[in-house]
Structures are given as structure tokens and as C-alpha cells.
Amino acid sequence: MGDATERGPLSDTEFWRTRAEELQTALDSRVVIEQAKGVLAQRFGCGPPAAFEILRRNARSSRRSIHELAAEIVQSASTTLKNDPIFEGDERQGETDGQ
């Protein structure tokens, strides 16, 4: 009964408020990533899966979060990322030859 007493209505409200804020942050991050995918797809002439792979690989190689790099891409007029050669001329746009 200690848990029920300690978790009053105010605690439940605060829990759900915190949860909603976390979900909003995740959604905002996803929006920026989707925008960056569009920018990269246009700049490199590839599809969204390949654009995400370019974003992911560049974030990883520069030890940055995908969100941080995506925000920079969306705000910049040019892209200094390298286009991963695996996608050049690849009609599958994002698939790899791992088989």
C-alpha cells in the first residue's frame, strides 16, 4: 500500500506530462531527420533509404547523433557529407549487397 499512497494523482499527472514531453521530443527529432533525408535525396539524387544510410554513416563516422547532423543539414545551404559510393547508380537505393 506504500506505493499507492506515495503515487497520488499529482504524481500520475507528472508522470504522464513527462511521458508526453519525451514523446514530443522524439517526434520533433524524427521530423528533422525526415527533412534531412529529403535534402540529401535531392542533393545526391538518391532515394530516402539511401539518404538515411548516408546520414547514418556520416553521423557514425563523425561520432555525432543523427539528429544533430540532420539539424545541421536542414539549416545549411550546402552539404559537405560524402556520398557513399555504394549508392551511386544503384537502382535499389538503400539496399546493400550483404548476401
C-alpha positions, 0 to 999 in steps of 0.5 A: 500500500506504500506505493499507492499512497506515495503515487497520488494523482499529482504524481500520475499527472507528472508522470504522464506530462513527462511521458508526453514531453519525451514523446514530443521530443522524439517526434520533433527529432524524427521530423528533422531527420525526415527533412534531412533525408529529403535534402540529401535525396535531392542533393545526391539524387538518391532515394530516402533509404539511401539518404538515411544510410548516408546520414547514418554513416556520416553521423557514425563516422563523425561520432555525432547523433543523427539528429544533430547532423540532420539539424545541421543539414536542414539549416545549411545551404550546402552539404559537405557529407560524402556520398557513399559510393555504394549508392551511386547508380544503384537502382535499389537505393538503400539496399546493400549487397550483404548476401 
